[in-house]
């Protein structure tokens, strides 16, 4: 599956929502999104390729 690459520098990243803030502003689809998120898991290959951890102040949840 092709993936879109979006340039993301520190300035743009700092303007984004944390996962917690994103979920807080959701409307009707919040429960479904939370359910899908709880059921999702990364494969071993995805874990190996995953990027470095986010700074503590931007970590999700």
Rosetta constraint file for C-alpha pairs under 8 A:
AtomPair CA 8 CA 12 HARMONIC 5.97 0.50
AtomPair CA 8 CA 13 HARMONIC 6.26 0.50
AtomPair CA 9 CA 13 HARMONIC 6.06 0.50
AtomPair CA 10 CA 14 HARMONIC 6.04 0.50
AtomPair CA 11 CA 15 HARMONIC 6.81 0.50
AtomPair CA 12 CA 16 HARMONIC 6.95 0.50
AtomPair CA 17 CA 21 HARMONIC 5.70 0.50
AtomPair CA 17 CA 22 HARMONIC 5.70 0.50
AtomPair CA 18 CA 22 HARMONIC 6.09 0.50
AtomPair CA 18 CA 58 HARMONIC 6.00 0.50
AtomPair CA 18 CA 59 HARMONIC 6.85 0.50
AtomPair CA 18 CA 60 HARMONIC 5.69 0.50
AtomPair CA 18 CA 61 HARMONIC 7.68 0.50
AtomPair CA 19 CA 23 HARMONIC 6.12 0.50
AtomPair CA 19 CA 59 HARMONIC 7.70 0.50
AtomPair CA 19 CA 60 HARMONIC 4.69 0.50
AtomPair CA 19 CA 61 HARMONIC 6.01 0.50
AtomPair CA 20 CA 24 HARMONIC 6.16 0.50
AtomPair CA 20 CA 60 HARMONIC 6.18 0.50
AtomPair CA 20 CA 61 HARMONIC 5.20 0.50
AtomPair CA 21 CA 25 HARMONIC 6.46 0.50
AtomPair CA 22 CA 26 HARMONIC 6.62 0.50
AtomPair CA 23 CA 30 HARMONIC 6.60 0.50
AtomPair CA 26 CA 30 HARMONIC 5.46 0.50
AtomPair CA 29 CA 33 HARMONIC 6.05 0.50
AtomPair CA 30 CA 34 HARMONIC 6.07 0.50
AtomPair CA 31 CA 35 HARMONIC 6.15 0.50
AtomPair CA 32 CA 36 HARMONIC 6.13 0.50
AtomPair CA 33 CA 37 HARMONIC 6.01 0.50
AtomPair CA 34 CA 38 HARMONIC 6.11 0.50
AtomPair CA 35 CA 39 HARMONIC 6.37 0.50
AtomPair CA 36 CA 40 HARMONIC 6.22 0.50
AtomPair CA 42 CA 46 HARMONIC 5.70 0.50
AtomPair CA 42 CA 47 HARMONIC 6.22 0.50
AtomPair CA 43 CA 47 HARMONIC 6.28 0.50
AtomPair CA 44 CA 48 HARMONIC 6.36 0.50
AtomPair CA 45 CA 49 HARMONIC 6.40 0.50
AtomPair CA 46 CA 50 HARMONIC 5.97 0.50
AtomPair CA 54 CA 58 HARMONIC 6.15 0.50
AtomPair CA 54 CA 59 HARMONIC 5.64 0.50
AtomPair CA 55 CA 59 HARMONIC 6.34 0.50
